[in-house]
Amino acid sequence: MFHDDQHGTAVVTLAALWNSLKITGKKMEDLTVVISGVGAAGVAIGKILLNAGIGDVIGCDRVGAIYTGRGEMNSAKEWFAVNTNSSRKMGTISDVIKGADVFVGVSGPDLITAADVRSMAKNPIVFAMANPNPEIRPEQVDGLAAVMATGRSDYPNQINNVLAFPGIFRGALDANATDITEGMKLAAAIAIAESVTDAQLSPDFVVPSVFDRTIVQRVAPAVAAAAVKDGVIRKS
């Protein structure tokens, strides 16, 4: 099963993060990422970030931080608890965001403040993707965040799943794939990230435009090659 609002969003989030690291000089394995919202999209983002080699991921829902042994969790959150938050941080979003390198929001409006962003590590990366009103607005973190992205088209760095799913399905069909693997998703994220040239890359341009028709042409062959590598193609 591939769901664009879950896995497509996760792919584009990872692509944006890869390019953001080029700007901040940070390394994937050193990052602590806080995800606000541990529903379908949040879990998918957490999984792809872990597969990409992220140092640690901490998820937060309405109750607070997700950690092993916490009550009030469904099976998806139980999985998330076992595979993330290695230091078992507890508390609210404001508690766990302190010292974090990256904030990813797939929850609701106005959940974090400028003070929360100030409490993050140096050169914080903020992806506030709740629509139509993000977890924090770009104008509130102007001068605070090294890279700011939302899910909206009227701000720079729109993280939109439309950058991912047409190319992923084109590649899967071209390869006669029988499954959509994590390797295929990672390949799509890399292809999207590499669509932004060094000359184009800036804090306001870490993901390509949703109107760039060349993205499908880049993503599809990368996904097809990953399908072959992962051995999920239908034999003729």
C-alpha positions in Angstrom: 0.0 0.0 0.0 1.3 3.5 -0.9 -0.6 6.5 0.3 0.5 9.8 -1.1 -0.5 11.8 2.1 1.7 9.5 4.1 4.5 8.1 2.1 4.6 10.8 -0.5 4.8 13.5 2.2 7.6 11.5 3.9 9.6 11.3 0.6 9.5 15.0 0.0 10.2 15.8 3.7 13.4 13.7 3.4 14.4 15.4 0.2 14.0 18.8 1.8 16.0 17.7 4.8 18.8 16.4 2.7 19.2 19.7 1.0 18.7 21.6 4.3 21.7 19.7 5.7 23.9 21.1 2.9 23.0 24.6 4.1 23.5 23.9 7.8 26.5 21.6 7.5 25.0 19.1 9.8 25.1 15.3 9.3 22.1 13.0 9.1 23.5 10.6 11.8 24.0 13.5 14.2 20.4 14.9 14.0 17.7 14.8 16.6 14.3 15.3 14.9 11.1 16.1 16.7 7.9 15.1 14.9 4.6 16.7 16.0 1.8 14.4 15.1 2.2 10.7 15.2 -0.7 9.7 12.9 -0.3 8.1 9.5 1.9 10.9 8.1 4.0 11.2 11.2 4.7 7.5 11.4 5.6 7.3 7.7 8.0 10.3 8.1 9.6 8.7 11.1 10.2 5.5 9.3 11.8 7.1 6.3 14.0 9.3 8.4 15.2 6.2 10.4 15.9 4.4 7.2 17.9 7.4 6.0 20.2 7.1 9.0 18.8 9.8 11.3 20.4 9.9 14.8 17.2 10.0 16.7 13.5 10.8 16.3 11.1 11.9 19.0 7.4 11.9 18.3 4.7 13.9 20.1 1.0 13.6 20.1 -1.7 15.4 22.1 -0.6 13.6 25.3 3.1 14.4 24.8 6.2 12.6 23.9 6.0 9.0 22.7 8.2 6.6 24.6 8.3 2.9 25.6 6.0 2.2 28.5 3.7 5.1 28.0 0.0 4.4 28.1 -2.7 5.6 25.7 -1.1 4.3 22.5 -2.4 2.3 19.5 -0.3 -0.3 17.7 1.3 2.2 15.4 2.4 4.4 18.3 3.7 1.3 20.1 5.9 0.6 17.1 7.0 4.2 17.1 7.9 4.1 20.8 10.0 1.0 20.4 12.0 2.4 17.4 12.5 6.0 18.4 13.3 8.3 21.4 16.3 6.2 22.5 16.7 8.4 25.6 13.0 8.1 26.6 12.4 11.8 26.7 9.1 12.7 28.3 6.9 15.8 28.5 5.3 18.3 26.1 6.5 19.4 22.7 8.2 22.4 24.4 10.1 20.0 26.6 11.4 17.7 24.0 12.2 20.3 21.3 15.0 21.7 23.4 18.3 21.0 21.8 16.7 19.3 18.7 18.1 20.0 15.3 14.9 19.6 13.3 11.2 20.1 13.9 8.7 18.4 11.6 5.0 19.3 12.1 2.1 17.2 10.7 -0.4 18.1 13.3 -2.2 21.4 13.8 -1.9 25.2 13.9 0.2 27.2 16.3 1.6 24.3 18.4 5.1 25.8 18.8 6.4 29.3 19.5 9.4 31.4 18.6 10.7 30.6 22.1 10.6 26.9 21.3 12.6 27.4 18.1 15.2 29.5 20.1 15.6 26.5 22.4 16.6 24.2 19.6 20.2 23.5 18.5 22.1 26.0 16.5 20.8 26.5 12.9 17.5 24.8 13.5 15.5 23.4 10.6 11.7 23.9 10.9 9.2 22.1 8.6 5.7 23.2 9.8 3.4 21.4 7.4 0.0 21.6 8.9 -2.5 23.1 6.4 -3.9 25.6 6.0 -2.3 27.0 9.2 1.1 25.7 10.1 2.5 24.8 13.6 4.3 28.1 13.4 4.3 30.7 10.7 7.5 31.6 8.8 7.4 35.3 9.8 7.5 34.1 13.5 10.9 32.4 13.0 12.5 34.9 10.6 16.1 35.1 11.7 15.7 32.1 14.0 15.5 29.1 11.6 18.2 28.2 9.2 15.6 26.7 6.9 11.9 27.1 7.1 9.4 25.1 5.1 5.6 24.6 5.1 3.0 22.8 3.1 1.6 26.0 1.6 2.2 27.4 -1.8 2.4 31.1 -0.7 5.6 30.5 1.3 9.0 29.3 0.1 9.9 25.6 0.4 6.5 24.0 -0.1 6.7 20.4 0.9 4.1 18.9 -1.3 3.6 15.2 -2.0 2.9 15.9 -5.7 6.6 16.0 -6.1 6.8 12.4 -5.3 3.9 10.1 -6.2 3.7 10.6 -10.0 7.3 9.7 -10.5 7.1 6.8 -7.9 4.2 5.2 -9.7 5.7 5.8 -13.2 8.9 4.1 -12.0 7.0 1.3 -10.4 5.0 0.7 -13.5 8.0 0.9 -15.8 9.8 -1.8 -13.7 6.8 -4.0 -13.4 7.2 -3.7 -9.6 5.1 -5.8 -7.3 5.7 -3.6 -4.2 6.8 -0.1 -3.2 9.8 -0.7 -1.0 11.6 1.7 1.4 14.5 1.6 -1.1 12.3 2.9 -3.8 11.1 5.7 -1.5 14.7 6.6 -0.6 15.6 6.7 -4.3 12.7 9.0 -5.0 13.8 11.4 -2.2 17.4 11.5 -3.5 16.2 12.2 -7.0 14.0 15.1 -5.8 16.8 16.5 -3.6 19.3 16.3 -6.5 16.9 18.2 -8.7 17.9 21.4 -6.8 21.3 22.4 -8.2 24.1 23.9 -6.1 23.5 27.2 -7.9 19.8 27.1 -6.9 20.2 25.9 -3.4 19.4 28.5 -0.7 17.5 28.6 2.6 14.4 29.6 0.5 14.8 26.9 -2.1 15.5 23.4 -0.7 12.8 21.6 -2.7 12.0 22.1 -6.4 8.8 23.8 -7.5 5.7 21.6 -7.8 5.4 23.0 -11.3 8.7 21.6 -12.4 7.7 18.9 -14.9 11.2 17.4 -15.0 10.9 16.0 -11.5 8.9 13.0 -12.7 11.5 12.3 -15.4 14.2 12.2 -12.6 12.2 10.3 -10.0 10.8 7.5 -12.3 14.1 5.9 -13.5 15.6 6.2 -10.0 12.6 4.3 -8.5 12.6 1.7 -11.3 16.3 1.0 -10.7 15.6 0.7 -6.9 12.8 -1.8 -7.6 15.2 -3.9 -9.7 17.8 -3.7 -6.9 15.3 -4.7 -4.2 14.1 -7.6 -6.3 10.4 -6.7 -6.4 9.9 -6.8 -10.2 7.5 -9.2 -12.0 9.4 -11.6 -14.1 8.3 -11.8 -17.7 
